[in-house]
Amino acid sequence: MRILLLMALLPAPVQAQNAVPPAAPQEKVARPERPSLSVDSPIEAIMADPGGKAVLDAEMPSLRAHPAYEQFKSMSLRQLAPYSGGAITDEKIAAIEAELAADDRPQG
């Protein structure tokens, strides 16, 4: 009986004051939206997107190295085609358009 009385007089165990609160449910992190690119986008905008750059580098590897690049980079491929001396054909534009529209192009 003495033990019960003694136990009643002792303070209750104190829980740690530094207990970590339960973690809040994590929200889904939204991926930044990929820019919509097409052959009507400025060439410099396509080159600024890692996936777009990969497409242009594959289809037109010498485009970025062209001596007049700084002069035509604000134009679209479709606008540049008549001045390309036949290097940018309708077939090339269609191929690039299809690749830019594909969801599997690399992201940055």
Backbone as CSV, one residue per row, in Angstrom:
resi,resn,N_x,N_y,N_z,CA_x,CA_y,CA_z,C_x,C_y,C_z
1,MET,0.810,-1.172,0.000,0.000,0.000,0.000,0.866,1.253,0.000
2,ARG,1.945,1.158,0.724,2.848,2.301,0.751,3.375,2.620,-0.648
3,ILE,3.613,1.585,-1.420,4.152,1.801,-2.772,3.126,2.548,-3.622
4,LEU,1.884,2.185,-3.520,0.850,2.873,-4.279,0.738,4.323,-3.868
5,LEU,0.819,4.584,-2.582,0.744,5.938,-2.086,1.949,6.739,-2.558
6,LEU,3.104,6.135,-2.511,4.329,6.793,-2.949,4.269,7.102,-4.448
7,MET,3.760,6.176,-5.214,3.644,6.387,-6.654,2.658,7.505,-6.961
8,ALA,1.639,7.646,-6.178,0.651,8.693,-6.392,1.246,10.060,-6.094
9,LEU,2.207,10.130,-5.228,2.815,11.396,-4.860,3.926,11.828,-5.815
10,LEU,4.476,10.895,-6.538,5.551,11.229,-7.477,4.970,11.920,-8.709
11,PRO,5.716,12.869,-9.259,5.205,13.528,-10.465,5.184,12.560,-11.650
12,ALA,4.246,12.814,-12.522,4.117,11.971,-13.722,5.322,12.222,-14.629
13,PRO,5.722,11.226,-15.389,6.860,11.433,-16.301,6.545,12.583,-17.260
14,VAL,7.530,13.406,-17.483,7.368,14.561,-18.364,7.811,14.164,-19.765
15,GLN,6.980,14.499,-20.734,7.355,14.221,-22.120,8.369,15.252,-22.566
16,ALA,9.207,14.854,-23.451,10.240,15.762,-23.955,9.602,16.987,-24.574
17,GLN,10.135,18.133,-24.246,9.619,19.385,-24.777,10.062,19.619,-26.218
18,ASN,11.058,18.889,-26.658,11.595,19.063,-28.010,11.017,18.052,-28.994
19,ALA,9.864,17.557,-28.688,9.265,16.573,-29.581,9.011,17.205,-30.946
20,VAL,9.291,16.470,-31.978,9.106,16.957,-33.341,7.638,16.808,-33.711
21,PRO,7.016,17.906,-34.154,5.607,17.798,-34.547,5.483,16.912,-35.787
22,PRO,4.328,16.315,-35.964,4.167,15.464,-37.151,4.367,16.292,-38.420
23,ALA,4.966,15.669,-39.397,5.244,16.361,-40.662,3.946,16.692,-41.376
24,ALA,3.912,17.891,-41.921,2.749,18.300,-42.701,2.772,17.557,-44.028
25,PRO,1.622,17.226,-44.549,1.618,16.537,-45.843,2.277,17.426,-46.892
26,GLN,3.122,16.820,-47.684,3.829,17.593,-48.693,2.970,17.769,-49.927
27,GLU,3.006,18.992,-50.418,2.277,19.279,-51.641,3.128,18.852,-52.824
28,LYS,2.465,18.537,-53.902,3.181,18.195,-55.118,3.910,19.434,-55.620
29,VAL,5.157,19.249,-55.936,5.921,20.360,-56.471,5.610,20.460,-57.957
30,ALA,5.125,21.618,-58.328,4.748,21.818,-59.729,6.006,22.032,-60.560
31,ARG,6.121,21.295,-61.626,7.235,21.495,-62.542,6.951,22.738,-63.365
32,PRO,7.995,23.507,-63.611,7.763,24.693,-64.434,7.258,24.278,-65.809
33,GLU,6.340,25.067,-66.301,5.781,24.747,-67.608,6.821,24.958,-68.686
34,ARG,6.868,24.023,-69.594,7.805,24.152,-70.707,7.245,25.153,-71.700
35,PRO,8.129,25.965,-72.246,7.636,26.919,-73.234,7.134,26.194,-74.474
36,SER,6.111,26.727,-75.058,5.587,26.169,-76.291,6.446,26.710,-77.431
37,LEU,7.117,25.819,-78.106,8.022,26.215,-79.183,7.522,25.683,-80.515
38,SER,7.770,26.460,-81.553,7.422,26.030,-82.900,8.401,26.677,-83.863
39,VAL,8.269,26.374,-85.134,9.126,26.999,-86.139,8.767,28.464,-86.328
40,ASP,7.704,28.917,-85.688,7.332,30.328,-85.726,7.873,31.094,-84.516
41,SER,8.514,30.389,-83.588,9.161,31.033,-82.442,10.480,31.641,-82.902
42,PRO,10.926,32.707,-82.234,12.249,33.241,-82.580,13.325,32.168,-82.362
43,ILE,14.286,32.132,-83.243,15.347,31.126,-83.145,16.039,31.216,-81.792
44,GLU,16.266,32.419,-81.296,16.934,32.566,-80.004,16.102,31.983,-78.865
45,ALA,14.775,32.006,-78.961,13.917,31.388,-77.939,14.034,29.871,-77.991
46,ILE,14.121,29.325,-79.180,14.287,27.868,-79.325,15.641,27.460,-78.765
47,MET,16.672,28.242,-79.072,18.021,27.934,-78.589,18.140,28.087,-77.070
48,ALA,17.299,28.920,-76.462,17.347,29.125,-75.012,16.757,27.941,-74.251
49,ASP,15.940,27.150,-74.901,15.334,25.960,-74.293,16.238,24.768,-74.580
50,PRO,16.678,24.028,-73.544,17.586,22.898,-73.789,17.047,21.879,-74.802
51,GLY,15.756,21.594,-74.730,15.163,20.653,-75.667,15.099,21.217,-77.072
52,GLY,14.738,22.481,-77.175,14.687,23.135,-78.478,16.059,23.232,-79.099
53,LYS,17.053,23.547,-78.277,18.434,23.623,-78.764,18.885,22.260,-79.289
54,ALA,18.528,21.207,-78.568,18.904,19.853,-79.005,18.296,19.536,-80.373
55,VAL,17.054,19.966,-80.576,16.386,19.720,-81.863,17.110,20.477,-82.975
56,LEU,17.363,21.762,-82.761,18.032,22.547,-83.806,19.463,22.073,-84.039
57,ASP,20.163,21.693,-82.980,21.525,21.188,-83.149,21.541,19.891,-83.957
58,ALA,20.506,19.070,-83.782,20.441,17.809,-84.522,20.054,18.034,-85.985
59,GLU,19.100,18.919,-86.207,18.585,19.139,-87.559,19.414,20.135,-88.367
60,MET,19.981,21.113,-87.683,20.740,22.177,-88.362,21.991,22.488,-87.539
61,PRO,22.964,21.585,-87.530,24.102,21.721,-86.626,24.933,22.999,-86.799
62,SER,24.935,23.580,-87.975,25.769,24.763,-88.181,25.008,26.077,-87.977
63,LEU,23.756,26.014,-87.587,22.941,27.225,-87.456,23.543,28.204,-86.453
64,ARG,23.867,27.737,-85.267,24.389,28.612,-84.195,25.744,29.197,-84.568
65,ALA,26.522,28.492,-85.352,27.861,28.947,-85.729,27.850,29.851,-86.967
66,HIS,26.686,30.041,-87.569,26.607,30.865,-88.787,27.090,32.283,-88.479
67,PRO,27.893,32.883,-89.358,28.424,34.219,-89.100,27.343,35.290,-88.917
68,ALA,26.174,35.107,-89.490,25.105,36.103,-89.386,24.088,35.752,-88.289
69,TYR,24.408,34.787,-87.436,23.465,34.333,-86.406,22.906,35.509,-85.587
70,GLU,23.756,36.405,-85.148,23.305,37.540,-84.334,22.299,38.412,-85.082
71,GLN,22.371,38.414,-86.393,21.470,39.232,-87.187,20.111,38.565,-87.404
72,PHE,20.083,37.224,-87.462,18.805,36.552,-87.744,18.214,35.799,-86.559
73,LYS,18.864,35.804,-85.407,18.368,35.006,-84.274,16.997,35.443,-83.773
74,SER,16.591,36.681,-84.057,15.263,37.127,-83.614,14.165,36.733,-84.607
75,MET,14.564,36.165,-85.739,13.601,35.694,-86.736,13.209,34.253,-86.435
76,SER,12.081,33.837,-86.976,11.685,32.429,-86.867,12.307,31.664,-88.035
77,LEU,12.312,30.349,-87.921,12.832,29.531,-89.029,12.007,29.741,-90.292
78,ARG,10.703,29.874,-90.096,9.825,30.079,-91.251,10.137,31.420,-91.943
79,GLN,10.447,32.449,-91.152,10.817,33.753,-91.719,12.192,33.703,-92.392
80,LEU,13.081,32.913,-91.814,14.447,32.840,-92.326,14.568,31.989,-93.584
81,ALA,13.664,31.059,-93.764,13.738,30.105,-94.878,13.946,30.759,-96.247
82,PRO,13.213,31.810,-96.622,13.412,32.399,-97.954,14.816,32.986,-98.167
83,TYR,15.505,33.293,-97.077,16.847,33.880,-97.170,17.955,32.842,-97.002
84,SER,17.587,31.579,-96.864,18.563,30.533,-96.546,19.220,29.909,-97.771
85,GLY,18.856,30.356,-98.954,19.439,29.769,-100.159,19.084,28.296,-100.322
86,GLY,17.918,27.911,-99.835,17.466,26.523,-99.972,17.908,25.609,-98.839
87,ALA,18.657,26.126,-97.866,19.111,25.292,-96.749,17.963,24.941,-95.794
88,ILE,16.980,25.824,-95.690,15.823,25.552,-94.826,14.638,25.262,-95.740
89,THR,14.413,23.995,-95.975,13.346,23.550,-96.878,12.040,23.358,-96.108
90,ASP,10.946,23.199,-96.850,9.654,22.908,-96.214,9.721,21.595,-95.441
91,GLU,10.447,20.624,-95.978,10.585,19.327,-95.305,11.356,19.483,-93.997
92,LYS,12.415,20.295,-94.007,13.213,20.538,-92.798,12.353,21.247,-91.750
93,ILE,11.570,22.223,-92.186,10.681,22.938,-91.268,9.656,21.980,-90.661
94,ALA,9.090,21.106,-91.472,8.102,20.144,-90.973,8.737,19.186,-89.961
95,ALA,9.953,18.734,-90.235,10.639,17.816,-89.320,10.933,18.501,-87.984
96,ILE,11.417,19.734,-88.048,11.719,20.473,-86.819,10.436,20.758,-86.047
97,GLU,9.384,21.121,-86.749,8.090,21.385,-86.109,7.602,20.158,-85.338
98,ALA,7.710,18.992,-85.961,7.267,17.751,-85.312,8.106,17.453,-84.070
99,GLU,9.409,17.654,-84.152,10.274,17.367,-83.006,10.047,18.365,-81.868
100,LEU,9.810,19.624,-82.204,9.550,20.611,-81.157,8.225,20.321,-80.440
101,ALA,7.276,19.773,-81.163,5.969,19.478,-80.577,5.987,18.208,-79.730
102,ALA,6.990,17.362,-79.924,7.057,16.088,-79.202,7.259,16.337,-77.703
103,ASP,6.604,15.520,-76.881,6.723,15.665,-75.430,8.025,15.095,-74.890
104,ASP,8.772,14.374,-75.707,9.956,13.698,-75.189,11.247,14.479,-75.402
105,ARG,11.157,15.729,-75.831,12.394,16.485,-75.984,12.961,16.763,-74.599
106,PRO,14.282,16.836,-74.482,14.907,17.018,-73.172,14.487,18.310,-72.496
107,GLN,14.476,18.285,-71.159,14.175,19.477,-70.379,15.449,19.941,-69.690
108,GLY,15.439,21.270,-69.349,16.564,21.833,-68.635,16.458,21.740,-67.187
